[in-house]
Amino acid sequence: MNIKKTLTTALLLLLLASSGCAYRHYLGMHGPSITNSPDIHLDAKNDEQCLQCHNPATPTDAPPTNHPRFKGCLKCHGGAVE
């Protein structure tokens, strides 16, 4: 019975670790908030504007995102600095 519980826990942890960044936002481990650089992000109102600068396919001075197809840039990165 103990082995079954251990395997279930390990499987759940593996699933969480490999399922993208949405769970990190839920756990409070999301990436830096855009409020760290308010002067640059004044006009950021939607995901398309975020990806114009942060898309790895079109490199700029902005740090590229590792999830360019994920929708919800401002949902994860538009909150208060934690």
C-alpha positions in Angstrom: 0.0 0.0 0.0 2.9 2.4 0.8 4.4 1.8 -2.7 1.1 2.7 -4.4 0.9 6.0 -2.4 4.5 6.9 -3.2 4.0 6.1 -7.0 0.8 8.2 -7.1 2.5 11.1 -5.4 5.5 10.9 -7.8 3.2 10.7 -10.8 1.3 13.8 -9.6 4.5 15.7 -9.1 5.8 14.7 -12.5 2.5 15.8 -14.1 2.7 19.2 -12.4 6.3 19.7 -13.3 5.7 19.1 -17.0 2.4 20.8 -17.6 3.5 24.3 -18.5 3.5 27.5 -16.6 -0.1 28.0 -15.7 0.2 25.9 -12.5 3.2 28.0 -11.5 1.0 31.1 -11.6 -1.5 29.3 -9.5 1.2 28.4 -6.9 2.6 31.9 -7.0 5.8 31.1 -8.9 5.0 32.9 -12.2 7.5 35.0 -14.0 8.2 38.6 -13.2 5.4 41.1 -13.3 5.4 43.8 -16.0 5.0 46.2 -13.2 8.8 45.8 -12.7 9.2 48.0 -15.8 6.1 50.3 -15.9 7.6 52.8 -18.4 8.1 50.1 -21.1 4.8 48.4 -20.5 2.4 51.3 -20.4 0.7 50.3 -23.6 0.5 46.5 -23.0 -3.2 45.7 -23.2 -3.3 42.3 -24.9 -1.2 39.2 -25.6 -0.4 40.2 -29.2 1.4 43.3 -27.9 3.4 41.3 -25.4 4.5 38.8 -28.1 5.6 41.6 -30.5 8.5 42.1 -28.2 8.9 38.8 -26.4 8.4 36.3 -29.2 11.6 34.2 -29.7 10.9 34.1 -33.5 11.3 37.8 -33.7 14.2 38.7 -31.3 14.3 42.1 -29.8 16.0 43.5 -26.7 13.2 42.1 -24.6 13.7 38.7 -23.0 12.0 36.0 -25.1 9.2 33.9 -23.7 9.6 30.2 -23.6 5.9 29.7 -24.3 5.0 31.9 -27.3 1.8 30.0 -28.2 0.4 30.3 -24.6 -2.4 32.8 -24.3 -2.7 34.8 -21.1 0.5 36.9 -20.9 -1.2 39.6 -18.8 -3.1 37.1 -16.7 0.2 35.6 -15.5 2.5 38.6 -15.7 0.2 41.6 -15.2 -0.4 41.2 -11.5 1.3 42.8 -8.5 4.9 41.9 -7.8 5.0 39.0 -5.3 
